[in-house]
Structure formats: structure tokens, C-alpha cells
Amino acid sequence: MKIAFDGHEFRMAVTISHLSEPTGVDALGRPIMSRAPRVLGRLWIPPKHRARLLGWLAEKRAYTVELIRGLDGRFRVHIALELDERPEPDLSRGVLSVDTNPDGLGIANVSSHGLPEPWPKGFQIPDSKNPGKYNGEFQIISYPSGFLTIRVPELAYASGFRRRYLIGVLARVVVDIAKALGKPLAMETLSFDQGRLDRGKTFNRMASQFPYAMVLQALMRRAVKENVGYKQVPPQHTSTIGRLKYEKKYGVSVHCAAALVIGRRAMGFRERITREVRDFVLRVKERLKPTGSPLPREGTGMTRRVEAALQALETKLHRHNGLARWQQESFFSCWRELKILALAFR
């Protein structure tokens, strides 16, 4: 199959290879096949894609064509182009950061100062055009402070074309929001941190079968198509930092707080140890003080792992704010021990 442009309209030639017939054999005994017939037809391309396809053909770049015959007898053509021109993100106005979860997305509108920026006056979330089969399947929870949660409960359990369709709708809505705000996207890399604070039996069951890479790739493809820049950052400890520093401060879910951390990390801001974090460690220590009771202290959370984390934090907390940014974001930073405490006393 080959696509061409004759100066007025697009045409596609299809070679019907199975109609080729043997006409003899060569000196080695191999069959000599006749030339296969070709069918030439007109190809209608939507106006918004004509300029891109015309430039692609002029550059003689590779493309993939799929010919599908519908139930009405008409033929439809799916053309896939490998887009490699990635727009550069402009971080001067802030970012729209995304935290990926099995049941939806946590979104934060981050300003150029690294703080959540309220939604513009009169701003409305782009219409998702009813992707669900029933009311409430596509749930949007908006916070005036600049946070947003998009929940699709079926996303974690849907299979096949249904899941790909829901992921495509999510990607379109998120990129449309970023495009309306004039900001690039900030998202996690394809690696996924298994030590999240929301883990449990239900979450682990959903996470084990959820394609995180499919969501991130859909966001990147949609961003490239809409000429929206994006930046990926490592996901280490984003949920821990969001839980301890921003969840109660802004009154949002841990996913929205993690999205704020992702946006700040994409813009180059450091995550310092604040009073909220130190107070959390002090509350843990107060809870683990000996009570003088002869009864066993089962269920209070003092395990060897928690005790080792508290001992490591004695030195790590004082050094953290003076470390380089890459050291603060590393896997073995103090956020690793703080995650252990948060998981033990959540």
C-alpha cells in the first residue's frame, strides 16, 4: 500500500499480491510469478491532517497503513506516523503536573514559584464527551486552589479496547487543560515506585495489572500532536513528600499532593525538611515512648525496621537541607526512612 498526492487529492495504491500467478520456473527451479495487479483509489484525509501528511510524503518518510473494511462495505484507512519532533517545555509560566494512579489521575496547576496556582476565573474543565457507559464513571473533583482529581473506577479493571479508549480520553482531557492554560506537562518517568503510601491489598491488585506505561505514552503522544511540551522526572518519594508536606496544608488527596511534588521537581525546586516533617517525627517518637506498663506493646508500631529508621533519621534530617538536589532526591535520602514511618503509622 502506498499513498501519493497528485496535486489535487490524495490517492492510495494497493497491490493485491495473492492474485499473482506462476508463469514458469527459473534456472534454480523457483517459480516465476506474474506481476500482481494494483488498485488505485481516491483517499479522503481530514482537513486538519492534510498539511502534516503532505509534508510527510514530501520528505519521503516512513509510515504505516492499515486498510479496514467496515460492515457498510466501505474501506477505511488508518495511517500511523512516527512523530519525533518533541516541543521544548517552557517552564517560565509553571507546569501542569500529573500523578498516575490505577483509578485515575491527580493533577496540580503549579505556578512559576513552585506553588499551587488557582484555576483562572471562569475556567472549565474540557468536556470528555461522555466516555462512560453509565453516569459517574468519569468523575472530576476540582479544588479551587489549583488541584484536580480525575477518577475512572473502571480503568483499573477494563480490558482490551475499552481500557485503551479510556486512557485516550484521559490523555486528551489532560492535554487540553495544559493547552488552555498555556503550560507544559510534568509527569513521572516510565519507572514506577512500588513503595507508595497508598499501597494495600486492593491497591496492589489493581497496580499489578495496570499499564502505567500506556498512560504515560498516551500523554506524551497527545502532547506531541497538540504541540504541548512535557518533561519527565524520577518518581522517587513523590507520594511520601506530598503526604508529609502538602496533603494537610492544602486539604487535598495524596495523589494531588504528589502531583505538586512532581511539578516542583520538574521546575528544579528542592524539597526541604520543614516544620511539618519534623513534627511528624516527634509525634512518632512520643507515641513510641515507654509507658511503664508490663503489658506487651503489640500493635503500637515499634518494630525493628521502625527503630532503625528513627536512628538513621537522627543524622539524616540535620544534613538534608544542605545536600545537593540530586542527593535529596536519591533513593537513599531521608525520605526513604520517612516513608517507612508513614507506612507504619498511617
N, C-alpha and C positions, 0 to 999 in steps of 0.2 A: 504494500500500500504506500502510495506516495502522494503528497499534497503539493499543488502548484498554484500559481496565480498568473492568469493570462492577461492582466492589465485591466480587467473589468470585474471579474469574480473569481472566487476560489474554485478549484476543481481537484478531484481526487481520482487517481487511477488505481484499480485493484486488479492484480494478476491472479487468475484462477488457476493455480498450479495443478490441481488434481485433474484438470481436463487435458493436460499434456499427455500425448500418446507416444509409445515407442515406434520408431521408424526403422530401426535396424540395430546393429551392434558395431562397435569399433574393433580395432585390431586386438584388444585385450579381452574382448568378449563382453564388454559393458554395454548396456542398452543406450542407444541414442534417442533422446526424447525430442519431440516436436516442440516448437515454441508455444508456450501457454498463452491462451487468449487473455486480453486485457479489457476491462470495462472502465470507461471514463464517464464520470458524472459530475454534476454541479454540487458544490458543498456550501451550505449556508453557515456563516460564522456570525455570532452575536456582535453587534457594532462595538461593544466595549473591548472585545478581544481581537479585533481585526488588525489594529496597528501593531500589537505585540507579535501576532503570528506572522504578519508581513515582514517585520524586521527580522524575525527568527529565520524565515525562509531565505531572506536576502543574505544573511550571514552563513547560510548552509550549515546550520547547527542541527544536532540530532534531536529527534522527537519520537514519541511512541504513539501509535494509533490503534484504537480498538473499535471494531465495527460490530454493532449490535442491531439485531433485527427485532423490532417490537411486535407486540400482539396485533397491532393495526397494520402490519405489513411494511411499515416504513423503517428505513435504516437510519440509525443514529451513530454518530462518530464521537468517541472520547479521545481527545488529544492531550497528552501529558508532556509538559516542557520542564526540563530540569533548570529551575531558576537558581542562579548562583550570584546574582547581584544583590548583596545584602546592604540595606541602607544603614549608614552610620548613626548610632543613637546620639541625640543632642540632650545632654543632661542639665543644661542651663536652667530649664524650667521645672525640673523634677522628673519623676518617673511614675508610672502606674505599675506597681509590683503585684505579683501573683504567687500565691502559695497553693500547690497542687495537693488535693486530697481525694480519697476514693469516692466520696459522695458529693464532690463539688469543688469550688474554688474560694479561697479567701483573697480579697483584693484590697489594696490600700493606695490612696491617692497621696503620694509623697511630694512635698514641696522641695524647692531648691535648697532649703535649710535643713533637710532631713526630718522634718516634722509632718504629721498628717495635715493635709490641706482640705478644708471643707469643700464640698461639691459646689460648683458655681450656681448662682441663683437661677432657678428655673431649669436646672439641668435634669434631664430624664434619661433613664437607662434605655438604650436602644431596644426596640421590640424584637423579641425572639421568635415571633411568628408561630407561636403555639407548637413547640416541638413535642409536647407530651400527648399521650393518649387519654389522659384524664386531668381534671383540674388539680392543681397543686403539685404536679410532677416537676415543674420548673419553678423553683422557689427563689425569690430575690429578697434579701434582707439588707436594707440600706441604712447606714448610720450617718447622721448629718456631719459628723466630724471628719468624714472622708474615707470611711471604710464601707466595704460591701461584701456580702456573702451570697454566692450563687450555689444553691443546693439542688442536685438532681439525684434523688434517692435510688432511682433505677440504674444509674450509671455504674454502680459497683457490681450489679448482678446481670445486666443486659449482656447479650452475646451477639456476635456477628455484625450484620449491617446496622442493627439498632444501636449498638454501642458506638460505632463509628459515626453514625448520624448525630447522636447526642454530643459527642466530642466535637464534631464540626460546628454544631450550633453554639457550643460554649466558646470555641475559638473565635467565631465571628462576633459574638456579643462583646467579648473582652477587647478585641482589636478595634471594634467600632467605638468603644468607650475611650481607648487611648487616642484614637484618631480625632474624636470630638474634643478631647482635652488638649490635643497638640503635644502629647508627651510620648516618649518611648516606653517599651515594656521592659520590666526587670523580672527575671524568673530564675528558677533553680537549674542547675545542670542536670544531665540525664542520670547521674548517680543519685540514689535515694538513701537517706539516713534512716536506718531501721530503728534507731533509738529515740523515736518521737515520744512526746509526753502523752499523746492520746492513744497509746497502744493498749491493747487488751484482746480478749478472745474475739470479740466481734470485729474490732479493727484489723487484727491480724488476718482474720479470714477474708475480709474484703481486700486488704493490701496484697495478699498473696496472689490474687487473681486479677488485680487491677493493672492495666498497662499505662504506667506513668509516662513512659517514653512516647506513647501515642498522643497523649495530651500535649506534651511539650512540643513535639514535632508539628502538631496541628497548629499550635500558637505561632511557631516560627514560620511555617508556610504561609499562614494567613497574613502575618505581619509583612512578609516579603511582598506578597501580592498587593497589599494596600499601601506599600511604601512607608511602613512604620518601623522605626529602628527598635532593636531589642538588645539586651545584654544579659548574659547568664553568669551566675555567681555560685560558688560552692554552697551546699545546703547545710553544712555542719552547724549544729546547735542553734538553728534559727528558731525552732519551737521553744527551746529552753530559754533563750534570751527574751523572746516575746512573752512567754508565760511569767517570767520573773520581773520584767521591767515595764511592759506596756499593757498587759491584759487588764489589770485593775485600774491602771492610770487613765485609760481611755474608755473603759467599760465595754470592751469588745471580746469576741471569742479568741481563743488561742491561735486559730488559723489566720485571722486578720492581723493579730499582733505579729505572727511570724512573717506575714507579707510585708509589714512595715520594716522588719529587720532586713528582709531581702532587698527592699528598696534602698535602705540606708547603706547596705553593703555594696550595692551596685554603684552608688554615688561616692563611695570612698570614705564614709564616716566610720569611726571607731565605736565600739560598744564598750563603754567604760563601766566599771563596777560602781554602782550608785548606792544611795542610802537604802533603797528598796531591797536590793540584793543582800546588803549586809544585815538588814533587819530580818530577812528570811533565814539567814544562817544563825542569827541569835535566837530566833524562835525555835529552830531545830535543837539548838544546844539546851535551851530552857526545858524543852519537852523531854530531853534525854537525861536530865539531872537525876541522880539517885533520890528516891523518895523515902528511904529508910524502912520501907515495908518489906517483911520477909517473903511476901508472895512473889512468884516469878513474874518477870516483866515481859511476858509474851504479848505480842501484838503492839508494842509501843514503837517498833521500827528500828530499834538498835540492833543492827546486825554487824557482822564483821566488815561487810562492804561499806556500810554507812559510817562506821567508826574510822575506817581507812580514808574515806572521802573527807571527813572532818579534819583528820590530821593533815592531809595534803593541802586543804584549804588554808591552814594556818599560815603558810608561806606564800601560796599562790595568789591569794586575794590581795596581799600588800604589793606584790610585784606586777599585777596585771596591767594597771593603768600606765605603767612606764614601759611596757613592751611595745615592739613594733606591731603594725597592724596584722601582718601575716602570722605572727606568734599569737596574737589574741584570737585569731580565727582558726588556729590549728586544732586538730582533734584532741591533743593532749593539753589543751589550755584548762583554765579553772572551770570553764563551762561544762567540762566532762564530769567533774565531781558534783557541780551544782545540779546537773541532770539526774545523777544518782539520788541526791536528796529529794529532788522534786518528784521523782517516781516513787520513792519510798513514803512520802508524806503528802501526796496529792489528795 
